[in-house]
Structure formats: structure tokens, C-alpha cells
Amino acid sequence: MEYLEFELPIKELEEQFEKACAIGAESDVDVTDTCKQIEKKLKETKKNIYENLTAWQKVQLSRHPSRPYTLDYINAICGDSFLELHGDRNVKDDRAMIGGLGKIGDQSFMFIGQQKGYNTKTRQYRNFGMANPEGYRKALRLMKSAEKFDIPVICFVDTPGAYPGLEAEERGQGEAIARNILEMTRLKVPIIVIIIGEGASGGALGIGVGDKVLMLENTWYSVISPESCSSILWRSWEFKEQAADALKLTAGDMKKQKLIDEIIKEPLGGAHSDREETFRSVRNKILTSFDGLKNLSPEELVEKRMDKYAEMGVYKG
């Protein structure tokens, strides 16, 4: 298991616990009390660390290499019912943006989301979760298909941003994202958006418009990453922690500013520390959110969605 810098005290206690238990198993020495003391201290340390995370530490946790990605959620929630669909019917298939049909119980959903890789080879294959214009156009094609057959849409957001390459700009990256935002505001089926990792810039907004927008507890959502913000304001990445605080990018900040609807609590230690519990929480929130939307007419859905986003950013002095 990989540990982040602020998790090193936990690593030390876990190693002490394992050594104490190993000594007890290999000899006649009774180490029961010692193990209990270490275990108690370990629980207290975990609670103290994870309940007092800074904004930058939450950004680090959202990028943890063991954290579940979009396909992990879809496979856990839908099982064998998920059917992935490919291509934007224009240029090619974008492997950083995945989508397809799946069922939760008897209800069909169109699942869309950015997918990252687990190692060097798959990260390159998935372009590090950064979609090209064809990825956003594929997502829009799937949303339109869902609308045609009255199927609700679930979007999983986890990207460091849309791909900034020259070829992406040549094929209309900005237009593709803008088109998605416009079309999603008036899509006539329920849209539920869940930030499961990084929610950076237009790359996130391209599939981020929803009737319900939820964030996992240790994720972030912002117009720019802390490192990029630091490099612009201070000409150095060294001030990324201050930038993370200033950007107000955590789930708590987003909820306070009424930019999201709800926070999904994660297990102590982050989503990767107990994947099954995280998958259950996300599944339950999807069903609860859908129950609150399924009886609305298409006209009511669109009107409420547009009103919701029109009210964002309004300041009354």
C-alpha cells in the first residue's frame, strides 16, 4: 500500500503493530496488551489526521494511486449489465472518456465518465484521464441517445483537465466543451453528476452540468489546479498549498457556496481504504437522487436545471 506524506505516522504505527503481532506469533511472549495499545493509538491517529485534512491534503488524497476510478464504480454498481459504447461518429474513439448502458436493479442508466490508468502503460492508453474533443462529442452522443430512449444519465468526473494538446485545439476542444454545457442544460432526462476524484477546469465542466451534483468527501472541483494557480500567481509550484486554500476547491467549500448539492462521505482513510463501502454509498446516493427526479416532467427538469445554474454566482450586498 502506498502512503502519502501526511500518512507516514499511520504507516509507522501499522508497521509497529505488524511487528508486535509477528513477535507474539513466533514466540511465547504475550504481546496482547502491546498490540491493543498500538491499535488504539492507530485508530486515534487516523481519526485525528483524516478529520483535519487541509485543502492540499484532500487534493493529494483525490489523486491517490489506489483510489477507485470510473470503471471501478460502474463495474461494482452494475455488475455484468454494463455495455460500453464507443466512438463519436466523427473522428475516433477517445479512451479517456468512457460511456455506456448499465442497470442498477431494474433501472437503466447511461454512464459516462473520465477514466484514468493504473500503471504507466494504462495511463498512456487513457491519456491520463484527459479527454480530446472526440471524447466530449462521444459523451454528448451518448447523452442524446439516452434522451431519445428516456434513460437517465450518470456522469463520473475525474480529470486533471481536458487535453491541452495542439491537435485537440485544432479539432475544436473549446467548442466541444461549450457545446456539451449548452446541450446538458436542456437535456430532457435526469442528469446526476458525481465528482469521484479531480474535477479540474473545463475538462470537468464538459460532463459536469446536472440536476444533482454530488462530491465525494476527499475530492476537489475548481477552475484550475493548485499547481497551475501557484505557477501563474507566484511563478512557482512551491505555493500550491496556499493556492489550494485560496481556491476554496474542497467538497465543503463547494457545498457552502451552493455549487454542489451534496457531499458523499468516504470511509476513514479515503475511498480506497474501503472500496466496497464507497461503492455502496455512491450506489445509494444515485438511487436516492434519481427517486427525487424521476417524477418530474422533461419541462420541469430543464426549467429547474436552468434556474439552478442561473442562480450561481449571484451576489447580494
Protein Blocks (a to p, Z undefined) as FASTA:
>chain_A
ZZdfklmmmmmmmmmmmmmmmmmmmmmbdcklmmmmmmmmmmmmmmmmmmmccfklmmmm
mmomkbccfklmmmmmnommbccdedjhlmmccfkbgcddddehjbccddddddddfbfk
lmmmnonopacfklmmmmmmmmmmmmmnopacddddddfbdcfbfklmmnommmmmmmmm
mmmmmccbdcddddfbbcehjklmmmmccfbdcddfkbcddfbdfklmmmmmnopaklmm
mmmmmnopafklmmmnopafbdcdddehijklmmmlmmmmmmmmmmmmmmmmmmpcfklm
mmmmmmmmmmgopacZZ
